[in-house]
């Protein structure tokens, strides 16, 4: 079951937004504070790694899509 999806321009400017959405969802579903912090870190790292891969690194129109399940 998909809880939410986020699509933003593929830019490091939007990684914080993805982390904030992940934290909000993890908090809503009752995760512990340690788990919420782990989710925040994992989403941030995944987004940055994704932004380093083609086409995101070369295409200014590329989108970053994050799904929360």
Residue frames relative to the residue before (quaternion, step in Angstrom):
aa qw qx qy qz dx dy dz
X 1.0000 0.0000 0.0000 0.0000 0.00 0.00 0.00
X 0.3132 -0.7442 0.5635 0.1747 3.58 -0.78 1.03
X 0.2992 -0.7631 0.5489 0.1638 3.58 -0.75 1.07
X 0.7830 -0.1401 0.1352 0.5907 3.55 1.00 -0.84
X 0.1397 -0.7480 0.6386 0.1146 3.53 -1.33 0.30
X 0.1205 -0.7816 0.6109 0.0367 3.52 -1.09 0.79
X 0.0089 -0.7740 0.6330 -0.0130 3.56 -0.90 0.96
X 0.0748 0.7841 -0.6055 0.1135 3.54 -0.71 1.17
X 0.6433 -0.4829 0.3860 0.4516 3.59 -1.19 0.24
X 0.4853 -0.6731 0.4811 0.2828 3.57 -1.02 0.85
X 0.3754 0.6910 -0.5108 0.3475 3.52 0.18 1.36
X 0.5581 -0.6063 0.4408 0.3558 3.56 -1.08 0.64
X 0.5237 0.6364 -0.4073 0.3936 3.59 1.23 -0.33
X 0.7467 0.4158 -0.2114 0.4742 3.59 1.12 -0.60
X 0.4172 0.7017 -0.4782 0.3238 3.60 1.22 0.07
X 0.6232 0.5439 -0.3401 0.4474 3.59 0.98 -0.78
X 0.6248 0.5363 -0.3370 0.4565 3.59 1.00 -0.79
X 0.6556 0.5052 -0.3127 0.4660 3.59 0.92 -0.89
X 0.6508 0.5080 -0.3188 0.4656 3.59 0.97 -0.81
X 0.6591 0.5122 -0.3150 0.4518 3.59 0.94 -0.84
X 0.6384 0.5060 -0.3233 0.4815 3.59 1.01 -0.78
X 0.6431 0.5224 -0.3214 0.4585 3.60 0.95 -0.85
X 0.6534 0.5058 -0.3108 0.4696 3.59 0.94 -0.87
X 0.6489 0.5195 -0.3213 0.4537 3.59 0.92 -0.85
X 0.6774 0.4805 -0.2967 0.4713 3.58 0.91 -0.87
X 0.6530 0.5127 -0.3192 0.4570 3.59 0.90 -0.90
X 0.6445 0.5108 -0.3150 0.4737 3.58 1.03 -0.76
X 0.6583 0.5290 -0.3043 0.4406 3.59 0.94 -0.92
X 0.7298 0.4186 -0.2535 0.4774 3.59 0.96 -0.76
X 0.6127 -0.6333 0.3176 0.3502 3.57 1.28 0.24
X 0.3146 0.7525 -0.5223 0.2488 3.60 1.10 0.49
X 0.5418 -0.5963 0.4772 0.3510 3.55 -1.20 0.54
X 0.6600 -0.5103 0.3623 0.4157 3.58 -1.22 0.34
X 0.6267 0.5295 -0.3383 0.4609 3.59 1.05 -0.71
X 0.6649 0.4917 -0.2998 0.4757 3.56 0.96 -0.85
X 0.6152 0.5402 -0.3434 0.4602 3.59 1.00 -0.79
X 0.6635 0.4956 -0.3050 0.4701 3.59 0.93 -0.86
X 0.6357 0.5209 -0.3242 0.4685 3.59 1.03 -0.78
X 0.6379 0.5202 -0.3179 0.4704 3.59 1.00 -0.84
X 0.6410 0.5321 -0.3197 0.4516 3.58 0.92 -0.90
X 0.6776 0.4898 -0.2832 0.4699 3.55 0.89 -0.97
X 0.6733 0.5079 -0.2994 0.4463 3.60 0.88 -0.94
X 0.6606 0.4965 -0.3144 0.4672 3.60 0.92 -0.85
X 0.6450 0.5221 -0.3217 0.4559 3.58 0.94 -0.82
X 0.6758 0.4871 -0.2937 0.4689 3.58 0.90 -0.92
X 0.6525 0.5158 -0.3186 0.4547 3.59 0.95 -0.86
X 0.6509 0.5132 -0.3201 0.4588 3.59 0.95 -0.81
X 0.6685 0.4932 -0.3095 0.4626 3.59 0.86 -0.91
X 0.6449 0.5087 -0.3245 0.4691 3.60 0.96 -0.79
X 0.6546 0.5157 -0.3089 0.4584 3.58 0.98 -0.81
X 0.6608 0.5184 -0.3059 0.4484 3.57 1.03 -0.75
X 0.6399 0.5311 -0.3271 0.4489 3.58 1.18 -0.43
X 0.6400 0.5402 -0.3144 0.4468 3.59 1.25 -0.34
X 0.5121 -0.6004 0.4969 0.3611 3.58 -1.12 0.55
X 0.6125 -0.1435 -0.7759 -0.0470 1.72 -2.09 1.29
X 0.4297 0.7349 -0.4593 0.2539 3.63 1.18 -0.23
X 0.6735 0.5142 -0.3061 0.4339 3.57 0.95 -0.82
X 0.7754 0.3619 -0.1755 0.4868 3.60 1.09 -0.64
X 0.7339 0.4279 -0.2225 0.4783 3.60 1.12 -0.56
X 0.3377 -0.7707 0.5006 0.2035 3.61 -0.45 1.12
X 0.6655 0.4871 -0.3070 0.4750 3.60 1.21 -0.33
X 0.4230 0.7201 -0.4614 0.2994 3.62 1.25 -0.03
X 0.2687 -0.7565 0.5817 0.1307 3.54 -1.19 0.68
X 0.2905 -0.7041 0.6197 0.1893 3.53 -1.21 0.64
X 0.0662 -0.8040 0.5910 0.0020 3.57 -0.64 1.14
X 0.0390 -0.7861 0.6164 -0.0255 3.55 -0.81 1.08
X 0.0968 -0.7839 0.6119 0.0403 3.58 -0.84 1.02
X 0.1986 -0.7715 0.5974 0.0918 3.53 -0.99 0.89
X 0.0262 -0.8173 0.5746 -0.0340 3.55 -0.65 1.16
